[in-house]
Amino acid sequence: MTQPMMRAVERQRLPLLWGGAGAVVAAFLLTLEFVARHYGHRGPVTSLGRELVFAPQSGAVLYGGLALMMVVLTRRQRLLAAGFAIGIDVVFLVVRLAVDARPNFGNGALWVLITCAVIAVTRRTGRERILMLKGVGLGSLLIAGHKTGATWLLITSETRPMVLDPYVAVADHALGDPSWLAGRVVEASGPLGEGLLGAVYGQLPLAAALVALYQLRHVATEGRFPGHHLVRTFLVIGLLGPAFYMIFPVVGPVYAYGADGGAWASAHLWPDVLPTISTPQPFLFDGITPRNCMPSLHTAWATTLFLHSRNGSRLMRFAGTFWLICTLAATLGFGYHYGADLVAGVVFALTIEVAMRAFDRGWDRQAGWLVAYGVTVFAAMLVSYRYIPMEMARYPWIFGPLLILSMLSVIHAYVRLTRQWNPKTPPPNPDPPIARVRKIVAQRLPDRTQQGVL
């Protein structure tokens, strides 16, 4: 089959692929809606529908989705869309203040996003319609992903009453109990250090949106999206990660061993007193706190943000490194995660990133082997935390380096593969010596060169 024929077949298959993907997403959202309703909570569909009128839970996410959608618009259209969104929010704010309701923002962004979808279907044609619908879909996926994640967390707290924190806490001895150490350091840093880390930890979605907007800045002029960008990996991490929360429910040391756990905590030890090494057993925890530790998705997202910032400007590379370091420090220092969660989160992120890159450029044997290797290492970590934590605590000088080396092996394989996929452009070959001599002489003796001396 010739190349033009193959491209024609691919164009014919694209609507089917997009339709199938849309059907899968819709079925997934409806399933989560049904499960959440079963446990007495609003699902992602109901929650999003309410935010057309009622105060949104996260206006920043709604405006982030609108910003991603606007990459397909011209500068004038972006100004109009932003102006309409802000104007609608001002009207909603005045009404809420008048009826003494909770003030918030974000309704305008959601209304403009829906309006752009309607305009794409009714007023656009051809490639312009497809591009605009892709922009609307990208922004909608960001918003739906946020709602889906919140619903997932509610389901974990309802369906997993027993938590496995003692297993991870014992296994964490192999890494030197980094959460306890980081917790003391953050406490010693005072309000300044805690405020900085808290801001970085809480504004990770904002940092991701800025990097994504940088990657997508040429979409409107080029008329197409790049094959791979940050948002794709972010969404897949957020979609798959909570499934492991159901398999390995953990609430974190600040809840299981700290004051934030209240009467449900097994002991109030974090971060001042290390837990003793004893045979771990699951214990009952409240039905409110999300079981959202294993793996650390904040670590996975920060790792992905770091990777995608490498192709940006020097300032962006510095910001990506800064966000990764501060996010790791915050996840440990605030007691939200154990060290074992972070190690698993890095492996989880790199495995998904390779799979998404391979999906874009085409699968090959190396990509398949690396994804299989990442899945194997990740599964081995979870199995070890669950079934041999005592052995890991008794022999920290064996299992600690083994965990770190396992993570580093995935990092090394990822770096090696991506360098093969994106080889650096070799510098131009310098002129040979004789050519340089001829050039110098020609510049100094123009008359003689014209006479054919050289």
One Martini backbone bead per residue (centre of mass of N, CA, C, O) as a GRO file, in nm:
protein
  454
    1MET     BB    1   0.096   0.036   0.024
    2THR     BB    2   0.078   0.353  -0.013
    3GLN     BB    3   0.114   0.646   0.145
    4PRO     BB    4  -0.154   0.788   0.059
    5MET     BB    5  -0.336   0.547   0.133
    6MET     BB    6  -0.264   0.536   0.433
    7ARG     BB    7  -0.365   0.823   0.499
    8ALA     BB    8  -0.657   0.776   0.413
    9VAL     BB    9  -0.717   0.555   0.619
   10GLU     BB   10  -0.653   0.723   0.870
   11ARG     BB   11  -0.875   0.940   0.819
   12GLN     BB   12  -1.110   0.732   0.837
   13ARG     BB   13  -1.039   0.635   1.139
   14LEU     BB   14  -1.055   0.883   1.324
   15PRO     BB   15  -1.360   0.903   1.389
   16LEU     BB   16  -1.368   0.626   1.527
   17LEU     BB   17  -1.164   0.684   1.749
   18TRP     BB   18  -1.306   0.932   1.871
   19GLY     BB   19  -1.573   0.789   1.926
   20GLY     BB   20  -1.462   0.565   2.109
   21ALA     BB   21  -1.333   0.752   2.321
   22GLY     BB   22  -1.596   0.899   2.399
   23ALA     BB   23  -1.750   0.645   2.494
   24VAL     BB   24  -1.555   0.565   2.719
   25VAL     BB   25  -1.571   0.825   2.884
   26ALA     BB   26  -1.877   0.823   2.929
   27ALA     BB   27  -1.890   0.547   3.070
   28PHE     BB   28  -1.702   0.619   3.303
   29LEU     BB   29  -1.865   0.859   3.420
   30LEU     BB   30  -2.129   0.699   3.468
   31THR     BB   31  -2.010   0.495   3.662
   32LEU     BB   32  -1.916   0.696   3.877
   33GLU     BB   33  -2.193   0.816   3.924
   34PHE     BB   34  -2.327   0.560   4.028
   35VAL     BB   35  -2.135   0.498   4.264
   36ALA     BB   36  -2.163   0.767   4.413
   37ARG     BB   37  -2.471   0.745   4.454
   38HIS     BB   38  -2.461   0.486   4.624
   39TYR     BB   39  -2.284   0.664   4.856
   40GLY     BB   40  -2.412   0.971   4.859
   41HIS     BB   41  -2.282   1.114   4.604
   42ARG     BB   42  -2.155   1.316   4.379
   43GLY     BB   43  -2.079   1.311   4.066
   44PRO     BB   44  -1.923   1.441   3.792
   45VAL     BB   45  -2.179   1.521   3.635
   46THR     BB   46  -2.340   1.666   3.858
   47SER     BB   47  -2.119   1.864   3.946
   48LEU     BB   48  -2.089   2.005   3.670
   49GLY     BB   49  -2.386   2.092   3.633
   50ARG     BB   50  -2.404   2.279   3.888
   51GLU     BB   51  -2.169   2.487   3.784
   52LEU     BB   52  -2.355   2.659   3.598
   53VAL     BB   53  -2.478   2.803   3.877
   54PHE     BB   54  -2.316   2.721   4.101
   55ALA     BB   55  -2.061   2.714   4.306
   56PRO     BB   56  -1.755   2.638   4.253
   57GLN     BB   57  -1.490   2.450   4.374
   58SER     BB   58  -1.287   2.516   4.106
   59GLY     BB   59  -1.206   2.785   3.922
   60ALA     BB   60  -0.915   2.732   3.822
   61VAL     BB   61  -0.983   2.481   3.652
   62LEU     BB   62  -1.184   2.615   3.458
   63TYR     BB   63  -0.975   2.824   3.351
   64GLY     BB   64  -0.774   2.614   3.255
   65GLY     BB   65  -0.960   2.490   3.040
   66LEU     BB   66  -1.000   2.753   2.883
   67ALA     BB   67  -0.701   2.803   2.814
   68LEU     BB   68  -0.666   2.543   2.647
   69MET     BB   69  -0.883   2.611   2.438
   70MET     BB   70  -0.749   2.897   2.338
   71VAL     BB   71  -0.516   2.784   2.150
   72VAL     BB   72  -0.725   2.782   1.886
   73LEU     BB   73  -0.726   3.086   1.898
   74THR     BB   74  -0.724   3.396   1.847
   75ARG     BB   75  -0.651   3.684   1.992
   76ARG     BB   76  -0.932   3.805   1.974
   77GLN     BB   77  -1.090   3.553   2.073
   78ARG     BB   78  -0.956   3.544   2.350
   79LEU     BB   79  -1.055   3.814   2.454
   80LEU     BB   80  -1.355   3.751   2.428
   81ALA     BB   81  -1.364   3.498   2.606
   82ALA     BB   82  -1.249   3.625   2.863
   83GLY     BB   83  -1.457   3.855   2.887
   84PHE     BB   84  -1.711   3.680   2.911
   85ALA     BB   85  -1.625   3.515   3.158
   86ILE     BB   86  -1.588   3.755   3.351
   87GLY     BB   87  -1.870   3.879   3.318
   88ILE     BB   88  -2.031   3.637   3.421
   89ASP     BB   89  -1.893   3.630   3.702
   90VAL     BB   90  -1.987   3.907   3.794
   91VAL     BB   91  -2.287   3.846   3.790
   92PHE     BB   92  -2.279   3.609   3.988
   93LEU     BB   93  -2.152   3.770   4.222
   94VAL     BB   94  -2.379   3.974   4.264
   95VAL     BB   95  -2.601   3.769   4.324
   96ARG     BB   96  -2.463   3.630   4.568
   97LEU     BB   97  -2.443   3.885   4.741
   98ALA     BB   98  -2.752   3.941   4.746
   99VAL     BB   99  -2.814   3.629   4.871
  100ASP     BB  100  -2.580   3.529   5.056
  101ALA     BB  101  -2.369   3.366   4.904
  102ARG     BB  102  -2.113   3.187   4.795
  103PRO     BB  103  -1.828   3.308   4.677
  104ASN     BB  104  -1.733   3.260   4.330
  105PHE     BB  105  -1.560   3.110   4.050
  106GLY     BB  106  -1.616   2.975   3.687
  107ASN     BB  107  -1.883   2.986   3.523
  108GLY     BB  108  -1.783   3.143   3.274
  109ALA     BB  109  -1.590   2.929   3.164
  110LEU     BB  110  -1.805   2.710   3.116
  111TRP     BB  111  -1.989   2.870   2.923
  112VAL     BB  112  -1.773   2.926   2.705
  113LEU     BB  113  -1.703   2.635   2.641
  114ILE     BB  114  -1.987   2.558   2.541
  115THR     BB  115  -2.012   2.776   2.324
  116CYS     BB  116  -1.772   2.676   2.151
  117ALA     BB  117  -1.898   2.405   2.084
  118VAL     BB  118  -2.143   2.519   1.933
  119ILE     BB  119  -1.986   2.682   1.722
  120ALA     BB  120  -1.831   2.443   1.597
  121VAL     BB  121  -2.093   2.296   1.493
  122THR     BB  122  -2.258   2.557   1.354
  123ARG     BB  123  -1.996   2.763   1.230
  124ARG     BB  124  -1.809   2.529   1.146
  125THR     BB  125  -1.557   2.385   0.922
  126GLY     BB  126  -1.366   2.135   0.895
  127ARG     BB  127  -1.063   2.198   1.035
  128GLU     BB  128  -1.176   2.419   1.222
  129ARG     BB  129  -1.372   2.237   1.373
  130ILE     BB  130  -1.176   2.022   1.472
  131LEU     BB  131  -0.986   2.210   1.630
  132MET     BB  132  -1.201   2.325   1.824
  133LEU     BB  133  -1.294   2.052   1.941
  134LYS     BB  134  -1.019   1.980   2.058
  135GLY     BB  135  -1.003   2.218   2.252
  136VAL     BB  136  -1.260   2.152   2.409
  137GLY     BB  137  -1.174   1.865   2.488
  138LEU     BB  138  -0.923   1.940   2.651
  139GLY     BB  139  -1.062   2.122   2.860
  140SER     BB  140  -1.273   1.909   2.951
  141LEU     BB  141  -1.072   1.693   3.050
  142LEU     BB  142  -0.955   1.855   3.280
  143ILE     BB  143  -1.221   1.889   3.435
  144ALA     BB  144  -1.306   1.588   3.444
  145GLY     BB  145  -1.050   1.490   3.587
  146HIS     BB  146  -1.100   1.641   3.849
  147LYS     BB  147  -1.376   1.514   3.913
  148THR     BB  148  -1.283   1.220   3.905
  149GLY     BB  149  -1.075   1.236   4.134
  150ALA     BB  150  -1.273   1.320   4.357
  151THR     BB  151  -1.449   1.064   4.332
  152TRP     BB  152  -1.236   0.853   4.386
  153LEU     BB  153  -1.172   0.944   4.676
  154LEU     BB  154  -1.452   0.886   4.790
  155ILE     BB  155  -1.449   0.583   4.724
  156THR     BB  156  -1.205   0.500   4.895
  157SER     BB  157  -1.329   0.584   5.175
  158GLU     BB  158  -1.585   0.389   5.146
  159THR     BB  159  -1.444   0.098   5.042
  160ARG     BB  160  -1.171   0.146   5.247
  161PRO     BB  161  -1.151   0.108   5.579
  162MET     BB  162  -0.882  -0.031   5.545
  163VAL     BB  163  -0.539   0.018   5.622
  164LEU     BB  164  -0.167   0.003   5.512
  165ASP     BB  165   0.043   0.177   5.675
  166PRO     BB  166   0.222  -0.024   5.840
  167TYR     BB  167   0.364  -0.144   5.593
  168VAL     BB  168   0.499   0.116   5.485
  169ALA     BB  169   0.642   0.204   5.747
  170VAL     BB  170   0.823  -0.044   5.763
  171ALA     BB  171   0.947  -0.030   5.475
  172ASP     BB  172   1.068   0.267   5.522
  173HIS     BB  173   1.323   0.183   5.681
  174ALA     BB  174   1.498   0.126   5.423
  175LEU     BB  175   1.500   0.464   5.373
  176GLY     BB  176   1.501   0.618   5.666
  177ASP     BB  177   1.243   0.774   5.723
  178PRO     BB  178   1.184   1.051   5.547
  179SER     BB  179   0.925   1.179   5.666
  180TRP     BB  180   1.032   1.237   5.950
  181LEU     BB  181   1.268   1.413   5.864
  182ALA     BB  182   1.112   1.622   5.689
  183GLY     BB  183   0.920   1.716   5.914
  184ARG     BB  184   1.139   1.848   6.092
  185VAL     BB  185   1.248   2.046   5.881
  186VAL     BB  186   0.984   2.201   5.830
  187GLU     BB  187   0.943   2.292   6.121
  188ALA     BB  188   1.222   2.449   6.133
  189SER     BB  189   1.150   2.659   5.894
  190GLY     BB  190   0.876   2.757   5.937
  191PRO     BB  191   0.652   2.964   5.783
  192LEU     BB  192   0.816   3.004   5.525
  193GLY     BB  193   0.859   2.708   5.438
  194GLU     BB  194   0.563   2.618   5.457
  195GLY     BB  195   0.448   2.826   5.256
  196LEU     BB  196   0.612   2.748   5.006
  197LEU     BB  197   0.537   2.445   4.992
  198GLY     BB  198   0.230   2.486   4.989
  199ALA     BB  199   0.217   2.647   4.724
  200VAL     BB  200   0.350   2.438   4.540
  201TYR     BB  201   0.160   2.199   4.602
  202GLY     BB  202  -0.116   2.352   4.526
  203GLN     BB  203   0.011   2.472   4.226
  204LEU     BB  204   0.058   2.241   4.018
  205PRO     BB  205  -0.165   2.292   3.803
  206LEU     BB  206  -0.057   2.570   3.719
  207ALA     BB  207   0.220   2.477   3.618
  208ALA     BB  208   0.109   2.281   3.407
  209ALA     BB  209  -0.047   2.491   3.241
  210LEU     BB  210   0.200   2.660   3.156
  211VAL     BB  211   0.349   2.436   3.006
  212ALA     BB  212   0.120   2.365   2.812
  213LEU     BB  213   0.096   2.647   2.680
  214TYR     BB  214   0.380   2.644   2.568
  215GLN     BB  215   0.342   2.386   2.387
  216LEU     BB  216   0.055   2.526   2.254
  217ARG     BB  217   0.125   2.815   2.114
  218HIS     BB  218   0.105   2.704   1.786
  219VAL     BB  219  -0.181   2.597   1.712
  220ALA     BB  220  -0.324   2.832   1.561
  221THR     BB  221  -0.108   2.865   1.330
  222GLU     BB  222  -0.078   2.548   1.247
  223GLY     BB  223  -0.357   2.374   1.293
  224ARG     BB  224  -0.228   2.194   1.531
  225PHE     BB  225  -0.134   1.940   1.736
  226PRO     BB  226   0.075   1.795   1.912
  227GLY     BB  227   0.141   1.467   1.966
  228HIS     BB  228   0.286   1.557   2.247
  229HIS     BB  229   0.181   1.633   2.588
  230LEU     BB  230   0.124   1.699   2.915
  231VAL     BB  231  -0.186   1.648   2.943
  232ARG     BB  232  -0.197   1.352   2.871
  233THR     BB  233  -0.031   1.241   3.110
  234PHE     BB  234  -0.192   1.368   3.337
  235LEU     BB  235  -0.462   1.223   3.278
  236VAL     BB  236  -0.362   0.930   3.300
  237ILE     BB  237  -0.263   0.943   3.587
  238GLY     BB  238  -0.544   1.032   3.708
  239LEU     BB  239  -0.692   0.771   3.607
  240LEU     BB  240  -0.500   0.528   3.720
  241GLY     BB  241  -0.406   0.584   4.012
  242PRO     BB  242  -0.672   0.532   4.188
  243ALA     BB  243  -0.678   0.224   4.143
  244PHE     BB  244  -0.441   0.176   4.356
  245TYR     BB  245  -0.597   0.276   4.604
  246MET     BB  246  -0.777   0.021   4.610
  247ILE     BB  247  -0.538  -0.185   4.648
  248PHE     BB  248  -0.359   0.048   4.830
  249PRO     BB  249  -0.461   0.166   5.121
  250VAL     BB  250  -0.347   0.503   5.206
  251VAL     BB  251  -0.308   0.807   5.419
  252GLY     BB  252  -0.062   0.867   5.594
  253PRO     BB  253   0.133   0.982   5.857
  254VAL     BB  254  -0.042   1.233   5.954
  255TYR     BB  255  -0.285   1.027   6.012
  256ALA     BB  256  -0.175   0.746   6.125
  257TYR     BB  257   0.071   0.919   6.318
  258GLY     BB  258  -0.096   1.183   6.369
  259ALA     BB  259  -0.297   1.448   6.464
  260ASP     BB  260  -0.489   1.441   6.204
  261GLY     BB  261  -0.623   1.155   6.291
  262GLY     BB  262  -0.683   1.139   6.575
  263ALA     BB  263  -0.865   0.869   6.689
  264TRP     BB  264  -0.766   0.694   6.427
  265ALA     BB  265  -0.493   0.684   6.512
  266SER     BB  266  -0.250   0.463   6.618
  267ALA     BB  267  -0.053   0.718   6.660
  268HIS     BB  268   0.144   0.999   6.804
  269LEU     BB  269   0.450   1.041   6.617
  270TRP     BB  270   0.438   1.244   6.405
  271PRO     BB  271   0.783   1.343   6.360
  272ASP     BB  272   0.936   1.256   6.643
  273VAL     BB  273   0.855   0.941   6.638
  274LEU     BB  274   0.940   0.636   6.567
  275PRO     BB  275   0.830   0.356   6.458
  276THR     BB  276   0.801   0.044   6.526
  277ILE     BB  277   0.920  -0.283   6.469
  278SER     BB  278   0.637  -0.459   6.351
  279THR     BB  279   0.386  -0.646   6.281
  280PRO     BB  280   0.171  -0.579   6.044
  281GLN     BB  281  -0.163  -0.423   6.043
  282PRO     BB  282  -0.460  -0.357   5.970
  283PHE     BB  283  -0.668  -0.056   6.001
  284LEU     BB  284  -0.910   0.146   6.104
  285PHE     BB  285  -1.074   0.411   5.929
  286ASP     BB  286  -1.214   0.660   5.815
  287GLY     BB  287  -1.478   0.785   5.574
  288ILE     BB  288  -1.300   1.053   5.454
  289THR     BB  289  -1.019   0.985   5.407
  290PRO     BB  290  -0.812   0.950   5.163
  291ARG     BB  291  -0.658   0.679   4.969
  292ASN     BB  292  -0.369   0.871   4.841
  293CYS     BB  293  -0.051   0.728   4.822
  294MET     BB  294  -0.051   0.454   4.635
  295PRO     BB  295   0.084   0.636   4.460
  296SER     BB  296   0.243   0.936   4.411
  297LEU     BB  297   0.094   1.178   4.216
  298HIS     BB  298   0.258   1.427   4.272
  299THR     BB  299   0.521   1.298   4.182
  300ALA     BB  300   0.432   1.220   3.898
  301TRP     BB  301   0.359   1.507   3.802
  302ALA     BB  302   0.632   1.644   3.865
  303THR     BB  303   0.796   1.463   3.680
  304THR     BB  304   0.647   1.538   3.419
  305LEU     BB  305   0.702   1.839   3.435
  306PHE     BB  306   1.008   1.813   3.421
  307LEU     BB  307   1.027   1.672   3.144
  308HIS     BB  308   0.864   1.900   2.977
  309SER     BB  309   1.071   2.140   3.059
  310ARG     BB  310   1.336   2.063   2.893
  311ASN     BB  311   1.226   2.212   2.609
  312GLY     BB  312   1.263   2.482   2.722
  313SER     BB  313   1.356   2.729   2.875
  314ARG     BB  314   1.555   2.818   3.125
  315LEU     BB  315   1.326   2.903   3.314
  316MET     BB  316   1.158   2.642   3.282
  317ARG     BB  317   1.372   2.444   3.381
  318PHE     BB  318   1.396   2.568   3.659
  319ALA     BB  319   1.096   2.540   3.741
  320GLY     BB  320   1.078   2.231   3.715
  321THR     BB  321   1.293   2.170   3.930
  322PHE     BB  322   1.168   2.328   4.163
  323TRP     BB  323   0.894   2.174   4.169
  324LEU     BB  324   1.004   1.896   4.225
  325ILE     BB  325   1.156   1.946   4.490
  326CYS     BB  326   0.918   2.079   4.650
  327THR     BB  327   0.719   1.845   4.622
  328LEU     BB  328   0.885   1.631   4.765
  329ALA     BB  329   0.914   1.790   5.031
  330ALA     BB  330   0.606   1.819   5.088
  331THR     BB  331   0.510   1.522   5.091
  332LEU     BB  332   0.696   1.465   5.338
  333GLY     BB  333   0.685   1.720   5.536
  334PHE     BB  334   0.351   1.690   5.567
  335GLY     BB  335   0.274   1.370   5.569
  336TYR     BB  336   0.140   1.249   5.291
  337HIS     BB  337   0.406   1.065   5.263
  338TYR     BB  338   0.611   0.818   5.178
  339GLY     BB  339   0.897   0.713   5.038
  340ALA     BB  340   0.770   0.472   4.881
  341ASP     BB  341   0.571   0.646   4.716
  342LEU     BB  342   0.780   0.807   4.548
  343VAL     BB  343   0.922   0.577   4.406
  344ALA     BB  344   0.664   0.470   4.268
  345GLY     BB  345   0.587   0.740   4.123
  346VAL     BB  346   0.824   0.754   3.926
  347VAL     BB  347   0.775   0.486   3.779
  348PHE     BB  348   0.487   0.549   3.693
  349ALA     BB  349   0.548   0.801   3.520
  350LEU     BB  350   0.755   0.680   3.316
  351THR     BB  351   0.576   0.459   3.201
  352ILE     BB  352   0.354   0.648   3.088
  353GLU     BB  353   0.533   0.832   2.916
  354VAL     BB  354   0.632   0.615   2.722
  355ALA     BB  355   0.354   0.524   2.622
  356MET     BB  356   0.270   0.804   2.504
  357ARG     BB  357   0.505   0.836   2.308
  358ALA     BB  358   0.460   0.570   2.153
  359PHE     BB  359   0.171   0.636   2.058
  360ASP     BB  360   0.269   0.871   1.876
  361ARG     BB  361   0.537   0.737   1.714
  362GLY     BB  362   0.543   0.439   1.773
  363TRP     BB  363   0.592   0.122   1.820
  364ASP     BB  364   0.855  -0.061   1.977
  365ARG     BB  365   1.059  -0.272   2.132
  366GLN     BB  366   1.179  -0.077   2.344
  367ALA     BB  367   0.915   0.038   2.449
  368GLY     BB  368   0.788  -0.230   2.537
  369TRP     BB  369   1.010  -0.311   2.736
  370LEU     BB  370   0.995  -0.061   2.922
  371VAL     BB  371   0.703  -0.088   3.008
  372ALA     BB  372   0.733  -0.373   3.124
  373TYR     BB  373   0.952  -0.296   3.329
  374GLY     BB  374   0.794  -0.080   3.485
  375VAL     BB  375   0.562  -0.264   3.571
  376THR     BB  376   0.738  -0.467   3.725
  377VAL     BB  377   0.864  -0.273   3.932
  378PHE     BB  378   0.602  -0.164   4.048
  379ALA     BB  379   0.484  -0.437   4.139
  380ALA     BB  380   0.724  -0.520   4.321
  381MET     BB  381   0.689  -0.292   4.523
  382LEU     BB  382   0.402  -0.352   4.622
  383VAL     BB  383   0.458  -0.643   4.711
  384SER     BB  384   0.679  -0.574   4.916
  385TYR     BB  385   0.517  -0.386   5.103
  386ARG     BB  386   0.299  -0.612   5.172
  387TYR     BB  387   0.490  -0.901   5.222
  388ILE     BB  388   0.811  -0.770   5.309
  389PRO     BB  389   0.857  -0.546   5.539
  390MET     BB  390   1.031  -0.682   5.756
  391GLU     BB  391   1.275  -0.746   5.577
  392MET     BB  392   1.328  -0.450   5.499
  393ALA     BB  393   1.382  -0.354   5.797
  394ARG     BB  394   1.615  -0.561   5.872
  395TYR     BB  395   1.751  -0.494   5.561
  396PRO     BB  396   1.833  -0.188   5.462
  397TRP     BB  397   2.115  -0.235   5.302
  398ILE     BB  398   1.948  -0.388   5.075
  399PHE     BB  399   1.659  -0.258   5.013
  400GLY     BB  400   1.722   0.035   4.975
  401PRO     BB  401   1.918   0.023   4.731
  402LEU     BB  402   1.723  -0.150   4.559
  403LEU     BB  403   1.505   0.066   4.523
  404ILE     BB  404   1.682   0.287   4.399
  405LEU     BB  405   1.795   0.117   4.163
  406SER     BB  406   1.525   0.059   4.032
  407MET     BB  407   1.457   0.350   3.970
  408LEU     BB  408   1.721   0.421   3.813
  409SER     BB  409   1.680   0.214   3.586
  410VAL     BB  410   1.431   0.354   3.467
  411ILE     BB  411   1.562   0.626   3.416
  412HIS     BB  412   1.787   0.527   3.231
  413ALA     BB  413   1.606   0.399   3.016
  414TYR     BB  414   1.453   0.655   2.945
  415VAL     BB  415   1.690   0.834   2.857
  416ARG     BB  416   1.798   0.647   2.638
  417LEU     BB  417   1.544   0.633   2.461
  418THR     BB  418   1.490   0.942   2.415
  419ARG     BB  419   1.762   0.991   2.274
  420GLN     BB  420   1.696   0.810   2.031
  421TRP     BB  421   1.436   0.965   1.946
  422ASN     BB  422   1.606   1.257   2.020
  423PRO     BB  423   1.841   1.354   1.852
  424LYS     BB  424   2.096   1.547   1.825
  425THR     BB  425   2.206   1.798   1.642
  426PRO     BB  426   2.465   1.819   1.460
  427PRO     BB  427   2.717   1.995   1.404
  428PRO     BB  428   2.864   2.163   1.181
  429ASN     BB  429   3.104   2.128   0.962
  430PRO     BB  430   3.398   2.232   0.939
  431ASP     BB  431   3.620   2.367   0.769
  432PRO     BB  432   3.869   2.292   0.608
  433PRO     BB  433   4.175   2.415   0.610
  434ILE     BB  434   4.200   2.492   0.306
  435ALA     BB  435   3.932   2.654   0.304
  436ARG     BB  436   4.019   2.869   0.509
  437VAL     BB  437   4.259   2.978   0.353
  438ARG     BB  438   4.105   3.065   0.101
  439LYS     BB  439   3.917   3.264   0.248
  440ILE     BB  440   4.130   3.457   0.364
  441VAL     BB  441   4.271   3.529   0.099
  442ALA     BB  442   4.016   3.634  -0.046
  443GLN     BB  443   3.970   3.874   0.154
  444ARG     BB  444   4.267   4.010   0.118
  445LEU     BB  445   4.272   3.925  -0.218
  446PRO     BB  446   4.047   4.009  -0.438
  447ASP     BB  447   4.198   4.066  -0.704
  448ARG     BB  448   4.344   3.789  -0.733
  449THR     BB  449   4.097   3.607  -0.733
  450GLN     BB  450   3.976   3.727  -0.992
  451GLN     BB  451   4.248   3.636  -1.157
  452GLY     BB  452   4.313   3.330  -1.054
  453VAL     BB  453   4.528   3.267  -0.833
  454LEU     BB  454   4.331   3.046  -0.677
   0.00000   0.00000   0.00000
